[in-house]
Amino acid sequence: MRSKIINACLKFIKENKDVNGTKLDEIRYGLESIYILVEKTIIIFFIAFIFHIAKELLLLLLFYNFIRMTSFGLHATKSSICLFSSVLIFLGCAFFSRVLLIPIYGKVAIGSLCILFMYKNAPADTYKRPIVSRKRREIYKLLSTIIAITYSICAVIIANNFISNLLLFSLIIQNFLIAPTVYKFFKLPYDNYKTYISSQKNLNYSN
């Protein structure tokens, strides 16, 4: 099903626009990413509706994706792994956001650790999309830290326990996905911009 839809889209693009092989590969990769995202979202929300936690899931994803835009993080190597882990993590956090009671000092401790690790590890790039620019990395780190501080403060002062939990869960999830130890556990390269810069230097020397 996926290949039929993607191939149909590529055929339409080739018929209406002049694109070369490299550009076509980039478009295919983008279409595959969009398809997987849509497919995964439909499945996760279908399960969420069954368990009556669609509202909680929607808010969690909004909080999570907002901080992920600046801190990035690892991606699963297979779509099946991505789907399974997303169902487990996001639906689990959405469910527990309604029932879990975290005392104030616990929220302060969790928020403080999340801010510290966010400042230390963000942004975390991937080997497919290394963040080469030093200025961009510094901006992303600053923005990620500011968002983490904002989330942590709101989680402590907001009276609504449900929203407070969602803010903390979004921070915990994202800190998990940018941690060097997690990259290592999944055997994925970390600080990919260093490898890219080094390879470019070697290429210049060889020329």
N, C-alpha and C positions, 0 to 999 in steps of 0.2 A: 504493500500500500504506500509506504513512505517513498520508495524508489519511483513508483509510477507518478506520484504527485510532483516530486522534485524534477524528474525527467520532463514532465509536461511543462513545468515552469521554465526550465532551461531551454526547451524547444521554442517556447513562445518568445523568450528573450533573444535567442539567436536569430529568429525570424524578423524581429523588429529592431534589433540593435547590433552593430558590428562589434563583436568582442573577440579577443584572442584567447588562446588556451589557458594562460595564467590567470587572466581576469575571470574566465569561466570557472576555473577551479575555486577562486575566491567566492564567486557567487554561489556555487554549489555548497561550499562550506557554510556560508551564511544561511542559505535555505534549509540546510540540514539542522543547523542550530535552532532556527525559528520553529521548524517542525517538531523537534524534540521538546522544546520549551512549551509549545501549545499542547502537545500530546500529554506531557507530564502534568501540566496545569489542570487539564480536563480530568485526568485520572484522580489527582489529589483532591480536587474540589468535589468530585463525585463521592469519594469516600468520606470527605468532610460533611457533606450533606446527609449521608446515611447516619453519621454519628452526631449530627446537629451541632457541629462546631465550625460551620462555614464562616460565620462572622469573625470568630477568633482567629481562624486561619488567614483570612483576608487582611486583618489588621497586623498580624505577625509578619506577613510577607511584605506589607508596606513599610513597616519599621526596619525590617531586615534588609530589604533591597535598597533603602535609602542610604544606609551606612556601607553597604557593599559597593555602591557606586564609586566610593572614594578609597576604600581599603582593599577591594578586589578579593583575591583568595583562590584556592585551588578548585579545579573542576574534576569530576570523576572521569576516568579514562573510558568508561563504557556507559551507554545510556541506561542500561538495566541497573547498573550500580547506582547511578544518579537517581533513578526513580525510586529504588528501594530505600536508599538513605534519606531521600526527601520525604517519603511517606513516614518513615520511622521518626525522623527528627522533627519535622514541622507539625505533623498531626499530633505527635506526642506532646510537644510544647504547647500547641493550641489547646489540647485537652487539659493539661495540668495548669494552664494559666487560670482556669476557672476554679480550681479546687485547692491550689497550693497557697499556704499562708506563710510568707517570709517575714520574720520580724525586722524592724527598722535597722538594727545593727547588722543583721545579715545582708540587707540590701546595700547598706553603706560599704560593707566589706566586699561584696560581689562587684558593685559598681567601681570601687577603687581599683580592684585587681583588673577589671576589664579596661579601665582607662590606661593603667600602666602597661598592659600587654598590647593594647591598641597602639599606643605611642611607640612601643618598642618594635612591633612587627609590621605595622601598616606602612606603605601598601605592599601586599604580597602578590607578585606577578606570576605569570605562567610562562613555560618555554615557548608557547605559541604567540604570546603577547607580552614580551618583556617591556618594562617601563624604562626606557633607555635614558630619557632626560632627567638629569639630577633635579632641576627646578620643578618638574612635574611631580617627582617623588616627594619632594619637600612640601609642596602644596597639598598633595593627597594625604600626607602624614598629618599636617596641621588640621585639615578639614575633618579627617577621621577622628582625631583626638577631640576636637571641638564637639563633634556629634556624640562621641562617647561620653563626654562630660555632661552634655545636655541631657542625654538619655538617663544617665545615672542620677542626676539631680532631680529630674522629673519623676523617676521611679521612687525616690525617697519622699518627695513632697506631695505627690498625687494621692488623694484619698482612695481612689478607685483601685482596689487590689488587682483586678483583672488587667487593667492597662499597665499598671506598675510591673506586673509579672511579664507581660509581653515585651516591654522595653528591655528588661533584664535578659530575657530569653534571646532576643535578637542580638544583644551584645555578646552573650555567651556563645551562640552559634557562630557568629562572625569571627570572634577571637579564636575559636576552634579551627576555623577554615583558613586562617592566616598564620597559624602556629608552625614554626619550622619542624617541630617534632611530628606533627601530623603529615606534613609533606614527606618527611623521612619515612614514616610508617607506610605510606602508600607508594614509596619508592619513586617520588616525583622530585625533580630538581627545584632548588630554592634559590632566591636571589638571581633569577635568570638574566637580569640585565647585565650582571658581571660577566657571565659567559658570553653574552652577545657582544659586549664591548671588547672583551679579550679576543674573540674570533675576528672582529673587524680590524683590530690592531695587527693580528697575525697575517690577515689578508693584505693589509697595506704594506707590511714588511716584505711579504713574498713578492709583491709587485714592484 
